[in-house]
Amino acid sequence: MSLRKSFPLDEDILHHVFDYLPDFSSLLSVLLVSKSTHAVFDNRPNSITCAVAENQFGPILPHALRVIRLEERKHAYCKAHPYELDDLPKEEHSSSEVITSSDACRLCKNSRVVAELEGLFSWRYKDRTSNSSCLSNSESFRFRRAVYRYWAYQIIFGYELEDRNEDELYVLEEEMESNRHDRASFLCTFPSQEVVEIAKAVDFLSSTVFWAATAVGQYHTDFVNFIVACGPRLVLDCYKKHDLPSWDMDGPDSDFVSDAITDSFRIRGFPSSWEQTEVALVDHINGSGDRCDRCHTVKGLDLWNRTNYSYLKGRIRDFTTHFPKYLCYNGWERLTAELHMIDPKFSSASMMHDIFEMAESVGWNEDDWLCFGCVQLLLEERLMQWWIEQKRKDGLPFEGDCWFGYKCREQMNDEGHARDFNHLCQPTREQPPAPEGSYV
């Protein structure tokens, strides 16, 4: 059988095929088909690349391109040579613009970050049943536009993770105050409603960093502004790793965005209370009227079952506060349990699965949608039992049982007693009444 030396289609037809490819991954696959198809691309690389970019990114392409153009120029516009606002890349794209293979790679890399953030945003603010985006086309466009615009703002005025030493932060604080007018002027290039959309997106990024901080037991959150000011990629990284960059100092005092938004509204002559502006990134919330399957209270998005228990890790600041009676005041036992639960490998979804298996016989069902109050009730009933089993699996030691078990009052104030006796057990003796005037 003879091999065909050329592709059996006219070059103009092949060019049209290229123009309709949905994304750069498909383009790469077609280029690998034969030398003939590659030759067609080599003859018209820019028009084909632009067409594929428009197919993959749609109306968000100008905003995505602006971010990579700013990234290209970031090193040229260093602290000694700051950005000139009039010289910034514009939010526009023409078919004559050259998009190189390097540009395409960076567009795709940034797009993955924005897409993952969109999925998380949709899960928390649109549809609690799916961690893939359920946003409508218009909602998705508004969210992505807001994130890309914030990303551009961050590249121009924001921080780098390497700026974590105290001297750099002091300089950055001074720069933040000195360029406040420039920051407001940049935001004034957008319609006021779209500026508020940026603020809503930044609120979401901040809440995501708070979630990651809670998940790893870091309750000192002065650094949240700094992480958000380092850009969307670092925020997503913190969420996915359930971890934060090492931090041993206070973060910047200044708010990286809200002061500039307030100033931009003042420049326009609008009221500065932009927080009250009725602008939403989501038009409709799926299941907003849904009720808890146990207590039947309407809770909408704030309902939980096996599909979103993984998010519980950063919602509950300290699971051990749900230990029963006085066990939740046992500092020794709580520390041991908390160290286990703030480990990045700890899964709140796996914990809840085990707890539901323990409680299935008394009517708890992992598929039921529960309000946060009912989830807390379940934890109060079964968390101690789960922790006993977990300690056994981990090979952690158990001391001799205290007569009064989890109801022992002495475990609250006597560290030695809390350490030397096991209180993860039922009482075997009745504890004497608390002294008169005691707070317990």
NORDASUL-V686711 format. One record per helix or strand. SS is the DSSP state (H for helix, E for strand). FROM is the first residue (numbers start at 1). TO is the last residue. If there is no record, write none. Layout:
SS&FROM&TO + SS&FROM&TO
//
This chain:
H&11&19 + H&24&31 + H&35&43 + H&45&73 + H&85&87 + H&101&125 + H&137&157 + H&161&163 + H&166&178 + H&180&187 + H&192&215 + H&224&228 + H&232&241 + H&258&268 + H&274&276 + E&291&291 + E&298&298 + E&303&304 + H&309&314 + H&319&322 + H&325&329 + H&331&341 + H&348&362 + E&370&371 + H&372&394 + E&401&401 + H&405&407 + H&410&413 + H&415&420 + E&422&422
//
